Amino acid sequence: MPAVSKITVSAENFMTDVVEASERVPVLLDFWAPWCGPCQTLTPTLERIADEYVGRFILAKVNTDEQPQLAGHFQIRSIPTVMLVHRGEVVDQFTGVQPESTIKALLDRHVAPATGDSPAEPPPEPADPPRTKDERPEVLADRLLDQRDAAGAAEAIDALAAVSAEHPQLKPLRARLTFVQVANANPDVMALRAALERNPADSAARHALAAHHAVAGDFGTALSEWLELMRRDRAFGDEAARRSLVQVFEVLGDHDPLVAQYRRRMASLLH
């Protein structure tokens, strides 16, 4: 009988089907809702990956409308949010729609490798695919940032700057690189959340958590956290909150409504 790879989770079966099951195989919790457009975009990707990984992890879907208790327990503030549970602990997560390659990279950090007795399983790809001859530096940097490869992305960004110092993608790419570097230096998201619960004045934890949201594409939450950090501790990290807000503006561009909203709110704090 094939291993179960996709389930629906409720408060009633959470302990057995998620916590206890995660002792045997990682469980990918997908917090979603029927009205959420990005959730509908992400779902086919997650299900396709679950089919491809043939039981190496369990995809557990949580409808936040029907399971507000679970959503509250995990402090879900935006959806889709996806968390990987292993041995009863959240070991990784992301928010928003992510590329298939990024999701697989997250899984491959934690799931068991494919066994050699499955002829349909392709050989593992290198963690850092080689750059093709004609790949432009900005395209390479974007891909490596999606993979959270800060060192590789930094090299690609430097190559782009050498070719065109005024390239329009330089500032957004450098901003994203900063977010990735901060997130990579503080990888334990649950520990950061716990630190903020214990001490809301923990500026370092708030800054790192905001960076994780930015890396995941959840810029609304990231901006909110950095604005709160700016309100509480403007001088932290040589005004890291103010600089991070400006960097998000550069990534989103002037047309994004979040930019106008948070520029006004930032100006009110500054003046």
C-alpha positions as a LaTeX table, in Angstrom:
\begin{tabular}{lrrr}
\hline
Residue & $x$ (\AA) & $y$ (\AA) & $z$ (\AA) \\
\hline
Met1 & 0.00 & 0.00 & 0.00 \\
Pro2 & 1.54 & 3.38 & $-0.96$ \\
Ala3 & 2.50 & 5.81 & 1.78 \\
Val4 & $-0.02$ & 8.55 & 2.50 \\
Ser5 & 1.41 & 11.81 & 1.14 \\
Lys6 & $-1.54$ & 14.25 & 1.31 \\
Ile7 & $-3.96$ & 14.78 & 4.20 \\
Thr8 & $-6.40$ & 17.36 & 5.60 \\
Val9 & $-5.66$ & 18.51 & 9.13 \\
Ser10 & $-8.00$ & 19.57 & 11.91 \\
Ala11 & $-7.55$ & 20.22 & 15.62 \\
Glu12 & $-8.83$ & 16.70 & 16.27 \\
Asn13 & $-6.23$ & 14.84 & 14.20 \\
Phe14 & $-3.35$ & 17.31 & 14.52 \\
Met15 & $-1.52$ & 15.47 & 17.31 \\
Thr16 & $-1.61$ & 12.08 & 15.62 \\
Asp17 & $-1.39$ & 13.04 & 11.94 \\
Val18 & 1.11 & 15.90 & 12.27 \\
Val19 & 3.06 & 15.83 & 15.55 \\
Glu20 & 3.34 & 12.04 & 15.91 \\
Ala21 & 3.66 & 11.46 & 12.17 \\
Ser22 & 6.52 & 13.97 & 12.00 \\
Glu23 & 8.62 & 11.59 & 14.11 \\
Arg24 & 8.66 & 9.25 & 11.11 \\
Val25 & 8.61 & 11.65 & 8.15 \\
Pro26 & 8.54 & 15.47 & 7.82 \\
Val27 & 5.10 & 17.05 & 7.53 \\
Leu28 & 4.58 & 20.14 & 5.34 \\
Leu29 & 1.74 & 22.22 & 6.82 \\
Asp30 & $-0.05$ & 24.37 & 4.24 \\
Phe31 & $-2.20$ & 27.07 & 5.85 \\
Trp32 & $-4.73$ & 28.23 & 3.25 \\
Ala33 & $-8.31$ & 29.44 & 2.74 \\
Pro34 & $-10.80$ & 29.00 & $-0.14$ \\
Trp35 & $-10.97$ & 32.76 & $-0.82$ \\
Cys36 & $-7.18$ & 33.17 & $-1.02$ \\
Gly37 & $-6.03$ & 33.56 & $-4.63$ \\
Pro38 & $-2.32$ & 32.97 & $-3.95$ \\
Cys39 & $-3.28$ & 29.80 & $-2.05$ \\
Gln40 & $-5.02$ & 28.47 & $-5.15$ \\
Thr41 & $-1.87$ & 29.24 & $-7.14$ \\
Leu42 & 0.41 & 27.47 & $-4.66$ \\
Thr43 & $-1.72$ & 24.35 & $-4.09$ \\
Pro44 & $-1.05$ & 22.59 & $-7.44$ \\
Thr45 & 2.69 & 23.10 & $-6.98$ \\
Leu46 & 2.66 & 21.59 & $-3.49$ \\
Glu47 & 0.54 & 18.65 & $-4.60$ \\
Arg48 & 2.75 & 17.99 & $-7.61$ \\
Ile49 & 5.84 & 17.99 & $-5.39$ \\
Ala50 & 4.14 & 15.65 & $-2.90$ \\
Asp51 & 3.39 & 13.22 & $-5.72$ \\
Glu52 & 6.96 & 13.45 & $-6.99$ \\
Tyr53 & 8.50 & 12.84 & $-3.56$ \\
Val54 & 6.35 & 9.67 & $-3.13$ \\
Gly55 & 5.96 & 9.57 & 0.65 \\
Arg56 & 9.21 & 11.28 & 1.64 \\
Phe57 & 7.07 & 13.93 & 3.32 \\
Ile58 & 3.38 & 14.44 & 4.10 \\
Leu59 & 1.50 & 17.43 & 2.72 \\
Ala60 & $-0.99$ & 18.47 & 5.42 \\
Lys61 & $-3.50$ & 21.16 & 4.44 \\
Val62 & $-5.05$ & 23.41 & 7.09 \\
Asn63 & $-8.09$ & 25.48 & 6.12 \\
Thr64 & $-7.67$ & 28.54 & 8.34 \\
Asp65 & $-11.38$ & 29.43 & 8.06 \\
Glu66 & $-12.33$ & 26.04 & 9.49 \\
Gln67 & $-9.37$ & 25.72 & 11.89 \\
Pro68 & $-8.85$ & 29.15 & 13.50 \\
Gln69 & $-7.47$ & 27.48 & 16.64 \\
Leu70 & $-4.59$ & 25.94 & 14.70 \\
Ala71 & $-3.99$ & 29.16 & 12.78 \\
Gly72 & $-3.87$ & 31.07 & 16.05 \\
His73 & $-1.53$ & 28.54 & 17.66 \\
Phe74 & 0.97 & 29.02 & 14.83 \\
Gln75 & 0.42 & 32.81 & 14.75 \\
Ile76 & $-0.57$ & 32.76 & 11.09 \\
Arg77 & $-0.82$ & 36.39 & 10.00 \\
Ser78 & $-0.94$ & 35.95 & 6.23 \\
Ile79 & $-1.68$ & 33.10 & 3.86 \\
Pro80 & $-0.51$ & 31.01 & 2.26 \\
Thr81 & 1.98 & 30.16 & 4.99 \\
Val82 & 3.79 & 26.83 & 4.77 \\
Met83 & 5.68 & 25.25 & 7.68 \\
Leu84 & 7.76 & 22.07 & 7.75 \\
Val85 & 7.36 & 20.06 & 10.95 \\
His86 & 9.96 & 17.42 & 11.80 \\
Arg87 & 10.15 & 15.48 & 15.06 \\
Gly88 & 7.45 & 17.69 & 16.52 \\
Glu89 & 9.20 & 21.00 & 15.77 \\
Val90 & 8.82 & 23.59 & 13.02 \\
Val91 & 12.18 & 23.45 & 11.24 \\
Asp92 & 11.54 & 25.67 & 8.20 \\
Gln93 & 8.84 & 27.79 & 6.62 \\
Phe94 & 7.89 & 30.30 & 3.94 \\
Thr95 & 5.06 & 32.71 & 3.24 \\
Gly96 & 3.47 & 33.51 & $-0.09$ \\
Val97 & 3.76 & 31.81 & $-3.47$ \\
Gln98 & 7.26 & 30.47 & $-4.05$ \\
Pro99 & 8.92 & 28.88 & $-7.10$ \\
Glu100 & 8.93 & 25.09 & $-7.22$ \\
Ser101 & 12.74 & 25.09 & $-7.06$ \\
Thr102 & 12.67 & 27.07 & $-3.79$ \\
Ile103 & 10.16 & 24.71 & $-2.19$ \\
Lys104 & 12.18 & 21.66 & $-3.23$ \\
Ala105 & 15.35 & 23.25 & $-1.87$ \\
Leu106 & 13.61 & 23.73 & 1.49 \\
Leu107 & 12.40 & 20.13 & 1.52 \\
Asp108 & 15.74 & 18.71 & 0.50 \\
Arg109 & 17.35 & 20.27 & 3.56 \\
His110 & 15.21 & 18.02 & 5.77 \\
Val111 & 13.63 & 15.04 & 3.99 \\
Ala112 & 15.36 & 11.71 & 3.50 \\
Pro113 & 17.08 & 11.28 & 0.13 \\
Ala114 & 15.32 & 9.27 & $-2.54$ \\
Thr115 & 16.11 & 5.57 & $-2.42$ \\
Gly116 & 17.94 & 4.07 & $-5.34$ \\
Asp117 & 15.29 & 1.43 & $-5.98$ \\
Ser118 & 12.88 & 3.83 & $-7.69$ \\
Pro119 & 13.60 & 3.92 & $-11.42$ \\
Ala120 & 11.36 & 6.94 & $-11.91$ \\
Glu121 & 13.40 & 9.05 & $-9.48$ \\
Pro122 & 15.77 & 11.36 & $-11.39$ \\
Pro123 & 19.36 & 11.77 & $-10.19$ \\
Pro124 & 19.79 & 14.59 & $-7.69$ \\
Glu125 & 20.57 & 17.96 & $-9.19$ \\
Pro126 & 23.43 & 20.03 & $-7.80$ \\
Ala127 & 22.36 & 22.49 & $-5.12$ \\
Asp128 & 23.76 & 25.33 & $-7.20$ \\
Pro129 & 22.94 & 24.72 & $-10.88$ \\
Pro130 & 25.73 & 25.94 & $-13.13$ \\
Arg131 & 25.27 & 29.21 & $-14.89$ \\
Thr132 & 24.47 & 28.76 & $-18.55$ \\
Lys133 & 26.66 & 30.53 & $-21.07$ \\
Asp134 & 24.03 & 33.10 & $-22.02$ \\
Glu135 & 22.46 & 33.65 & $-18.59$ \\
Arg136 & 22.42 & 37.35 & $-17.80$ \\
Pro137 & 23.85 & 38.39 & $-14.40$ \\
Glu138 & 20.53 & 39.88 & $-13.25$ \\
Val139 & 18.72 & 36.62 & $-14.10$ \\
Leu140 & 21.37 & 34.58 & $-12.32$ \\
Ala141 & 21.23 & 36.83 & $-9.26$ \\
Asp142 & 17.44 & 36.58 & $-9.13$ \\
Arg143 & 17.59 & 32.78 & $-9.28$ \\
Leu144 & 20.28 & 32.52 & $-6.62$ \\
Leu145 & 18.36 & 34.87 & $-4.32$ \\
Asp146 & 15.31 & 32.62 & $-4.70$ \\
Gln147 & 17.56 & 29.78 & $-3.55$ \\
Arg148 & 18.89 & 31.92 & $-0.66$ \\
Asp149 & 22.43 & 31.57 & $-2.01$ \\
Ala150 & 23.78 & 34.86 & $-0.69$ \\
Ala151 & 27.39 & 34.35 & $-1.76$ \\
Gly152 & 26.52 & 33.35 & $-5.31$ \\
Ala153 & 23.98 & 36.14 & $-5.64$ \\
Ala154 & 26.52 & 38.69 & $-4.41$ \\
Glu155 & 28.96 & 37.60 & $-7.13$ \\
Ala156 & 26.28 & 37.87 & $-9.80$ \\
Ile157 & 25.25 & 41.32 & $-8.56$ \\
Asp158 & 28.88 & 42.49 & $-8.65$ \\
Ala159 & 29.13 & 41.16 & $-12.22$ \\
Leu160 & 26.00 & 43.10 & $-13.15$ \\
Ala161 & 27.41 & 46.28 & $-11.60$ \\
Ala162 & 30.63 & 45.85 & $-13.57$ \\
Val163 & 28.66 & 45.67 & $-16.81$ \\
Ser164 & 26.15 & 48.41 & $-16.03$ \\
Ala165 & 26.57 & 50.52 & $-12.90$ \\
Glu166 & 23.18 & 52.17 & $-13.53$ \\
His167 & 21.22 & 48.98 & $-14.24$ \\
Pro168 & 17.64 & 49.39 & $-12.89$ \\
Gln169 & 17.76 & 45.99 & $-11.17$ \\
Leu170 & 20.87 & 46.73 & $-9.11$ \\
Lys171 & 19.16 & 48.41 & $-6.15$ \\
Pro172 & 16.30 & 45.87 & $-5.88$ \\
Leu173 & 18.73 & 42.95 & $-6.14$ \\
Arg174 & 21.05 & 44.44 & $-3.52$ \\
Ala175 & 18.08 & 45.03 & $-1.24$ \\
Arg176 & 16.95 & 41.40 & $-1.59$ \\
Leu177 & 20.51 & 40.25 & $-0.96$ \\
Thr178 & 20.52 & 42.13 & 2.34 \\
Phe179 & 17.26 & 40.43 & 3.37 \\
Val180 & 18.65 & 37.00 & 2.48 \\
Gln181 & 21.87 & 37.64 & 4.40 \\
Val182 & 19.97 & 38.66 & 7.54 \\
Ala183 & 17.58 & 35.70 & 7.26 \\
Asn184 & 20.39 & 33.21 & 6.63 \\
Ala185 & 22.26 & 34.51 & 9.67 \\
Asn186 & 19.14 & 33.91 & 11.81 \\
Pro187 & 17.51 & 30.78 & 10.33 \\
Asp188 & 15.31 & 29.65 & 13.24 \\
Val189 & 12.03 & 31.49 & 12.62 \\
Met190 & 10.20 & 29.87 & 15.52 \\
Ala191 & 12.98 & 30.88 & 17.91 \\
Leu192 & 12.71 & 34.45 & 16.66 \\
Arg193 & 8.96 & 34.46 & 17.25 \\
Ala194 & 9.43 & 32.99 & 20.71 \\
Ala195 & 12.04 & 35.64 & 21.50 \\
Leu196 & 9.61 & 38.41 & 20.52 \\
Glu197 & 6.84 & 36.85 & 22.59 \\
Arg198 & 9.13 & 36.85 & 25.63 \\
Asn199 & 10.42 & 40.34 & 24.92 \\
Pro200 & 8.69 & 42.58 & 22.34 \\
Ala201 & 11.63 & 44.99 & 22.69 \\
Asp202 & 14.07 & 42.43 & 21.22 \\
Ser203 & 15.17 & 44.54 & 18.26 \\
Ala204 & 17.48 & 41.91 & 16.75 \\
Ala205 & 14.73 & 39.28 & 16.70 \\
Arg206 & 12.21 & 41.69 & 15.16 \\
His207 & 14.69 & 42.75 & 12.47 \\
Ala208 & 15.56 & 39.15 & 11.56 \\
Leu209 & 11.91 & 38.07 & 11.51 \\
Ala210 & 11.06 & 40.98 & 9.20 \\
Ala211 & 13.86 & 39.86 & 6.88 \\
His212 & 12.39 & 36.35 & 6.74 \\
His213 & 9.03 & 37.81 & 5.72 \\
Ala214 & 10.72 & 39.91 & 3.03 \\
Val215 & 12.62 & 36.90 & 1.66 \\
Ala216 & 9.33 & 34.98 & 1.51 \\
Gly217 & 7.70 & 37.81 & $-0.44$ \\
Asp218 & 5.40 & 38.81 & 2.44 \\
Phe219 & 6.37 & 42.47 & 2.19 \\
Gly220 & 3.30 & 43.76 & 4.01 \\
Thr221 & 4.29 & 41.95 & 7.21 \\
Ala222 & 7.96 & 42.83 & 6.73 \\
Leu223 & 7.13 & 46.54 & 6.40 \\
Ser224 & 4.90 & 46.39 & 9.47 \\
Glu225 & 7.64 & 44.77 & 11.56 \\
Trp226 & 10.31 & 47.22 & 10.42 \\
Leu227 & 8.04 & 50.18 & 11.05 \\
Glu228 & 7.40 & 48.86 & 14.56 \\
Leu229 & 11.16 & 48.41 & 15.06 \\
Met230 & 11.71 & 51.96 & 13.89 \\
Arg231 & 9.10 & 53.19 & 16.38 \\
Arg232 & 10.62 & 51.24 & 19.27 \\
Asp233 & 14.35 & 51.48 & 18.56 \\
Arg234 & 15.19 & 53.79 & 15.67 \\
Ala235 & 18.95 & 53.65 & 16.28 \\
Phe236 & 19.17 & 49.84 & 16.23 \\
Gly237 & 21.76 & 48.54 & 13.78 \\
Asp238 & 22.64 & 52.00 & 12.48 \\
Glu239 & 18.98 & 52.69 & 11.65 \\
Ala240 & 18.49 & 49.23 & 10.15 \\
Ala241 & 14.69 & 49.58 & 10.24 \\
Arg242 & 14.65 & 52.81 & 8.22 \\
Arg243 & 17.16 & 51.44 & 5.71 \\
Ser244 & 15.19 & 48.21 & 5.36 \\
Leu245 & 11.96 & 50.10 & 4.72 \\
Val246 & 13.66 & 52.04 & 1.93 \\
Gln247 & 15.05 & 48.80 & 0.49 \\
Val248 & 11.58 & 47.25 & 0.36 \\
Phe249 & 10.37 & 50.36 & $-1.47$ \\
Glu250 & 13.12 & 49.77 & $-4.03$ \\
Val251 & 12.07 & 46.14 & $-4.51$ \\
Leu252 & 8.36 & 46.91 & $-4.85$ \\
Gly253 & 8.63 & 50.09 & $-6.93$ \\
Asp254 & 6.68 & 53.34 & $-6.70$ \\
His255 & 3.54 & 51.83 & $-8.25$ \\
Asp256 & 2.91 & 49.44 & $-5.36$ \\
Pro257 & 0.23 & 50.73 & $-2.92$ \\
Leu258 & 2.26 & 49.44 & 0.05 \\
Val259 & 5.02 & 51.88 & $-0.84$ \\
Ala260 & 2.82 & 54.97 & $-0.63$ \\
Gln261 & 1.20 & 53.70 & 2.57 \\
Tyr262 & 4.43 & 52.98 & 4.42 \\
Arg263 & 6.25 & 56.04 & 3.12 \\
Arg264 & 3.58 & 58.15 & 4.78 \\
Arg265 & 3.81 & 56.16 & 8.01 \\
Met266 & 7.60 & 56.31 & 8.02 \\
Ala267 & 7.54 & 60.06 & 7.41 \\
Ser268 & 5.18 & 60.56 & 10.36 \\
Leu269 & 7.66 & 58.77 & 12.63 \\
Leu270 & 10.63 & 60.74 & 11.30 \\
His271 & 8.89 & 64.09 & 11.67 \\
\hline
\end{tabular}
